[in-house]
Amino acid sequence: MAGGKETARQKMIGIMYLVLLAMLALNVSDLVLKAFKNINDSLNTSKENVGNNITQLLKNYENTKAKESEDNLLKLNRAKEAQKIGEDLIKYIDDLQKKIAADGFDENGDLEQKNNLDIGQNIMGSDTEKKEGIKLQAKINETGKKLASLLQTDEGKPTFMLQALDPAKPKAGEPKTWTGNNFGEGVPLAAFRTILTMIQNDAKNMEADIINKILSDKPIVTLDHFEAVAVAPSSYVIQGQPYKAEIYLTASDTKSSPDVSVNGSKVPTVNGKGVYTGGTGSVGTFTWKGTIRVKNNKTGKFDSYDTPPMTYQVAAPSATVSSDKLNVIYAGIPNPFTISAPGFPNVNATITGGSLSGSGGKYMINVPGSLVGKEVSINVSGTNDGKTVNLGAPKFRVKAIPAPIAKVGGYGGGDIASVQLKSESEIEADLDDFPFDVKFKILRFELTVIKPRSDAITISGQGGNFTGAVRNAINAVSPGTTVIFSDIVSQGPDGRQKVLPQLVFKVK
């Protein structure tokens, strides 16, 4: 504002102008601070990805190359030492991150004091030896030298260097020191956090560069042909399942004839690529693994590279034939079922009534007699690649087991010798031409004996055995006697009772 006495209106205009400037500054600040958070999140993701790649690289090398020679084992140990050195710096900076975030985070995961201009400066400083910035610079330089010292002369200088180890030349008007450039005055706390994360990301990249140089083999291969390749685990997809494929770039040396073998047997090569044709003469699952041998220009020896084990399945030609009218389940007995679904290694089945047991595609279904005349559903689902898909719920009619036929000694009536009848001990109930082995029991019956010129005698029998008065009456028969078994009540495994047709025998 200008000097001198101001009117009330001028004072009001001045205050409104200051408020407007503050609001504009606040809006810009929010956008800038949000950008710092986005950059910080992106750097953290990049750092984690590089770290995961390093861990996987070391694991693969340990399981393969490190087992081939003592030299490779020494390389692995040097690479692990580089990983440890890099992780030490990452953890050191993590502790600094905790210090500047001592006031915690808001509901969006951002610093509570993200726009504070003093907290970071008080902790990190710029060029004061007691501040953490100077200590961090020394730690970075120490880490960079340790990592570089792990490289041997034939592995060359690292292509990526940490900022403090190899600082850029300051421009006019900028601080002349590394700490001044990164942790000077007027920097909001959100920027301090992002700068520290950037240093961690740089350290992780240098760690990866050092490890890649240590483990590189430098084989003699001239990559002169590139192809885009799409590989899908399966071309057979069930409705509702995602179809996934990997798309990537491959390279080969068309002028070379590499030594390519499968399961120890050499295969022909075409344009630098091995061609394997698997046998399909028998049914089953077959596993194969390819090996490529290339010459190492440093050792003069051949290095071997193995593919992951690959499998393919050979199935016999088949067709599924079923009758739409005969989808039945018999009550009271185990009904065998085969349940499978192509493309789903794991299949689960349940039933809406009764019980279902079994595994591996083979099941037994039992339903009670109370469901005779009704329908039940078999619900089938399959799991593949972690996703469960409903495969259908076919319905089946529940039928009662057919009524058996009563027999004595295998006879269903007619002429019978008195000796033969007297030798029998029970009435049996059997099912002829039924696909299941079903057992029935006789609950009761009536025995009527009519001798010539005598009155008929009727005796009640319990169970199917000839005992007591029934036994005595049968033992007393003579030629010309008529023997009638009537009111024969049987019971099947479904618990249902049936009255069977009578048996009439003429004793000879």
Summary of the structure (lengths in Angstrom):
residues: 508
radius of gyration: 44.6
end to end distance: 141.2
largest distance: 154.5
contacts: 1357
relative contact order: 0.07
helix: 33%
strand: 28%
